[in-house]
């Protein structure tokens, strides 16, 4: 990977942090590991030990069993039916009752927990800057960013879960997060993994949706329900629209940050500027500039889809829950839930 090779030339290593790292690091993060420090946070010490064992082959990787928030001190962790949906915010039973697909967020118990701010943890741990920050903490994303303090000033790209309609009580929504980040020099780049929840009286429905891109348009059959949550990717405004002179090192760091979050169009634009400063960026730019035809993975990879379905069904028959199946199979819990609902004739 040419981008990884370019990252290795940086005088100061990249630092990528994943808050809510329960499923492990993204593949591109592990690819960058020789040239980057990876930090994962999860409130459960046992989960951090398991993740450390799984990533033991990678250099300079650490997992911190810390619950991050906007303040240090005692708070309450609300444990849900699916442990990955547990939150410092209490699930709203009225919302869960009126929206299908939220059973995993039912409250099981509440336990006291000590929280810490990201800024205080970084100072204590000798972490001076973060280049990329990924957040998936079930409605507490804004609190974690507020607790990052000056550390957020160095972040170049963000990947975070956002809610458009409430699931937990008194939770910040996307509009609150967007206003907070724009005030700090970030711009929204794209949405993904949008999740919709139906009303209990609804039996479904379908519509044709359209997504337009700079190089084309995608029309597809979509399901029904109220948009509830998804993922949002942000980058610094000057990555896309630079103001003033920029150094080769700055361009390379930004390109690597964008690439780590699969924002290849941003990375390509930044590498174009880098290549104008130093031809060493040319091979990485050429790699990203190759046009690849998009393809529907599940349509063209039927054997792989069937294997994943069989794997999920066999583990489910053993009584494994979605989280354990996801961990063992390398998929996300959402993928597992989708596969459990599919019949063999749906491929």
C-alpha positions in Angstrom: 0.0 0.0 0.0 1.7 3.2 -1.2 -0.1 5.4 1.4 1.3 3.2 4.2 4.8 3.5 2.8 4.4 7.3 2.6 3.2 7.4 6.2 6.4 5.6 7.2 8.4 8.7 6.0 6.8 11.0 8.5 9.2 12.3 11.1 6.5 12.1 13.8 4.2 9.1 13.8 0.5 9.3 13.3 -1.8 8.7 16.3 -5.2 7.2 15.7 -7.7 6.8 18.6 -10.9 4.7 18.6 -13.3 5.4 21.5 -15.7 2.5 21.7 -13.3 0.0 20.1 -15.3 -3.1 21.0 -15.0 -4.6 17.5 -11.3 -3.9 17.1 -9.6 -1.5 14.8 -10.6 -0.9 11.2 -8.5 -2.8 8.6 -6.9 0.4 7.2 -5.8 1.3 10.8 -4.0 -2.0 11.3 -2.4 -1.5 7.8 -1.0 1.8 9.1 0.1 0.3 12.4 3.8 0.1 11.5 3.7 3.9 10.9 1.1 4.8 13.4 0.3 4.5 17.1 -3.2 3.0 17.6 -5.1 3.6 20.8 -8.4 1.9 21.7 -10.8 2.7 24.5 -13.4 0.5 26.1 -15.0 0.7 29.5 -14.6 -3.0 30.1 -11.2 -4.2 31.3 -11.9 -7.7 30.1 -12.7 -6.5 26.6 -9.5 -4.5 26.5 -7.5 -7.6 27.4 -9.2 -9.6 24.7 -8.5 -6.9 22.1 -4.9 -6.6 23.2 -4.4 -10.3 22.8 -6.0 -10.2 19.3 -3.8 -7.3 18.2 -0.6 -8.5 19.9 1.1 -8.9 16.5 0.9 -5.2 15.8 3.5 -2.7 17.0 2.7 0.2 19.3 -1.0 -0.6 19.9 -2.6 0.0 23.3 -6.1 -0.5 24.8 -7.2 1.6 27.7 -10.1 0.3 30.0 -11.4 3.8 30.5 -14.9 5.3 30.3 -14.5 8.7 28.7 -16.8 11.7 29.2 -16.8 15.5 29.6 -15.9 15.2 33.3 -14.0 13.0 35.7 -15.8 11.4 38.5 -18.6 8.9 39.3 -21.3 8.4 36.7 -23.7 5.6 35.9 -23.3 3.1 33.1 -26.5 1.7 31.7 -26.0 -1.9 30.6 -28.3 -3.0 27.8 -29.4 -6.3 26.3 -26.7 -6.0 23.7 -23.6 -5.0 25.7 -22.3 -2.9 22.8 -25.3 -0.6 23.1 -24.6 0.2 26.8 -24.3 3.9 27.5 -23.7 6.6 30.0 -27.2 7.8 28.9 -30.3 5.9 30.0 -32.3 4.3 27.1 -35.7 5.9 26.7 -38.3 3.0 27.2 -41.0 5.1 25.4 -38.8 5.3 22.3 -37.8 1.7 22.4 -41.5 0.7 22.6 -42.5 2.8 19.6 -39.7 1.9 17.2 -38.9 -1.6 15.9 -35.4 -2.8 15.8 -34.3 -1.3 19.2 -34.7 -4.3 21.4 -31.0 -4.7 21.8 -31.0 -1.4 23.7 -33.4 -2.5 26.4 -32.0 -1.7 29.9 -30.8 -4.7 31.9 -29.1 -3.0 34.8 -27.3 0.2 35.8 -23.9 0.2 37.5 -21.7 2.9 39.0 -18.6 3.8 37.0 -15.7 6.2 37.1 -15.2 8.4 34.1 -12.2 10.4 32.8 -11.7 13.1 30.2 -9.7 12.3 27.1 -7.5 15.4 27.7 -6.6 14.2 31.2 -6.0 10.7 30.1 -3.7 11.9 27.3 -1.7 14.1 29.6 -1.3 11.2 32.1 -0.3 8.8 29.3 2.1 11.0 27.4 0.0 11.3 24.3 0.5 14.8 22.9 -1.7 14.8 19.8 -4.3 12.8 17.9 -4.5 12.8 14.1 -7.7 10.8 13.7 -10.5 10.2 16.2 -13.3 7.6 15.9 -16.2 7.6 18.3 -18.9 5.1 18.9 -20.1 5.5 22.5 -23.9 5.4 22.2 -24.9 9.0 22.5 -21.9 10.2 24.5 -19.9 11.3 21.5 -20.3 15.0 22.2 -19.3 14.6 25.8 -16.1 12.8 24.8 -15.2 15.6 22.4 -15.9 18.3 24.9 -13.6 16.3 27.3 -10.8 16.2 24.7 -10.1 19.9 25.3 -7.1 21.2 23.4 -6.4 17.7 22.1 -9.3 18.1 19.6 -7.4 21.0 18.0 -4.9 18.6 16.5 -7.4 16.1 15.1 -7.6 16.2 11.3 -10.4 13.7 10.6 -13.3 12.2 12.5 -15.5 9.2 12.2 -18.4 9.1 14.7 -21.8 7.6 15.3 -24.6 10.2 15.3 -28.3 10.0 16.2 -30.9 11.9 14.2 -33.7 11.0 16.6 -33.3 10.2 20.3 -32.8 6.7 21.6 -31.4 7.6 25.0 -32.8 10.2 27.4 -31.4 13.8 27.1 -29.0 12.7 24.4 -27.3 15.2 22.0 -28.4 14.7 18.4 -26.6 15.2 15.1 -27.5 18.9 14.9 -25.7 19.5 18.2 -22.6 17.6 17.1 -22.5 19.3 13.7 -22.7 22.8 15.3 -20.0 21.9 17.8 -17.6 20.6 15.1 -18.2 23.4 12.6 -17.3 25.9 15.3 -14.0 24.1 15.6 -13.0 24.1 11.9 -14.5 20.8 10.7 -16.8 20.2 7.8 -19.1 17.3 7.3 -17.9 15.1 4.4 -20.4 12.2 4.2 -22.9 10.0 5.9 -23.1 6.2 5.9 -24.7 3.2 7.6 -28.0 5.0 8.0 -30.3 2.9 10.2 -34.1 3.3 10.0 -36.6 2.0 12.6 -40.3 1.3 11.8 -43.3 2.0 13.8 -44.9 -1.0 15.6 -48.0 -0.7 13.5 -46.1 -0.8 10.2 -45.6 -3.9 8.2 -42.9 -2.5 6.0 -42.9 -0.7 2.7 -40.4 0.3 0.1 -39.4 3.3 -2.0 -36.9 4.1 -4.6 -34.1 6.3 -3.3 -31.4 8.2 -5.1 -27.9 9.2 -4.0 -26.0 11.6 -6.3 -22.2 11.6 -6.3 -19.8 13.8 -8.2 -19.2 11.1 -10.7 -22.7 9.6 -11.0 -26.0 8.6 -9.5 -27.1 5.5 -7.6 -30.8 4.5 -7.5 -31.8 1.7 -5.2 -34.8 0.1 -3.6 -34.9 1.2 0.1 -36.9 0.0 3.0 -39.0 1.9 5.5 -38.8 3.5 8.9 -37.6 6.7 10.6 -33.9 7.5 10.2 -32.5 7.0 13.7 -28.7 6.8 13.6 -25.7 6.5 11.3 -22.1 7.4 10.8 -20.7 10.8 9.9 -17.3 11.6 8.7 -15.7 15.0 9.2 -12.5 16.6 8.0 -10.7 19.8 8.7 -12.0 22.5 6.3 -8.4 23.3 5.2 -7.9 19.7 4.0 -10.4 20.2 1.2 -10.0 23.9 0.7 -6.5 24.9 1.8 -5.7 28.5 2.9 -2.1 29.6 2.7 1.0 27.6 2.2 1.2 24.0 3.5 4.2 21.8 4.0 4.8 18.4 2.5 4.6 16.8 5.9 1.3 18.4 6.6 -0.1 17.2 3.3 1.1 13.7 3.9 -0.4 13.6 7.4 -3.7 14.8 6.2 -3.7 12.3 3.3 -3.0 9.4 5.7 -5.7 10.6 8.1 -8.3 10.8 5.2 -7.2 7.4 3.8 -7.5 5.7 7.2 -11.2 6.6 7.2 -11.7 5.5 3.6 -12.1 9.1 2.4 -10.1 8.4 -0.7 -11.3 11.4 -2.6 -10.0 13.7 0.1 -6.8 11.8 0.3 -6.4 12.0 -3.5 -6.9 15.8 -3.5 -4.4 16.2 -0.7 -1.8 13.9 -2.3 -2.1 15.9 -5.5 -0.9 18.9 -3.6 1.8 16.9 -1.9 3.1 15.5 -5.2 3.5 19.1 -6.4 5.9 19.7 -3.4 7.7 16.4 -3.6 7.5 13.6 -6.2 7.8 11.0 -3.4 4.0 11.3 -3.1 3.5 10.3 -6.7 3.2 6.5 -6.3 0.6 6.9 -3.5 -1.4 9.3 -5.7 -1.2 7.0 -8.7 -2.6 4.1 -6.6 -5.5 6.2 -5.3 -6.2 7.6 -8.8 -6.9 4.3 -10.4 -10.6 4.1 -11.3 -12.3 1.1 -9.7 -15.8 0.1 -10.8 -18.1 -0.1 -7.8 -19.7 -3.5 -7.4 -22.4 -4.9 -5.2 -20.4 -7.2 -2.9 -23.2 -9.5 -1.9 -24.4 -9.8 -5.5 -21.1 -10.8 -6.9 -19.6 -12.7 -4.0 -22.4 -15.3 -3.5 -20.1 -18.1 -2.2 -18.6 -15.7 0.4 -22.1 -14.5 1.5 -23.3 -18.0 1.8 -20.3 -19.0 4.0 -20.9 -16.0 6.3 -24.6 -16.9 6.5 -23.8 -20.5 7.4 -21.3 -19.4 10.0 -23.7 -17.1 11.7 -26.5 -19.6 11.7 -24.3 -22.4 13.1 -23.0 -20.2 15.9 -26.5 -19.0 16.7 -27.7 -22.6 17.1 -25.1 -23.0 19.8 -26.8 -20.2 21.7 -24.2 -17.5 21.0 -25.4 -13.9 21.1 -24.8 -11.4 18.3 -21.8 -9.8 20.0 -20.0 -13.1 20.5 -20.7 -14.2 16.9 -19.4 -10.8 15.6 -16.2 -11.1 17.7 -15.5 -14.6 16.5 -16.3 -14.0 12.8 -14.8 -10.6 12.3 -18.1 -9.0 11.4 -20.1 -6.2 13.0 -23.0 -6.9 15.3 -25.3 -5.2 12.7 -24.1 -7.6 10.0 -24.7 -10.5 12.3 -28.3 -9.4 13.0 -29.0 -9.0 9.3 -27.6 -12.5 8.5 -29.6 -14.1 11.3 -32.8 -12.7 9.8 -32.0 -13.9 6.2 -33.3 -17.1 4.8 -31.0 -19.2 2.6 -33.1 -18.3 -0.5 -32.4 -14.5 -0.1 -28.9 -14.6 -1.7 
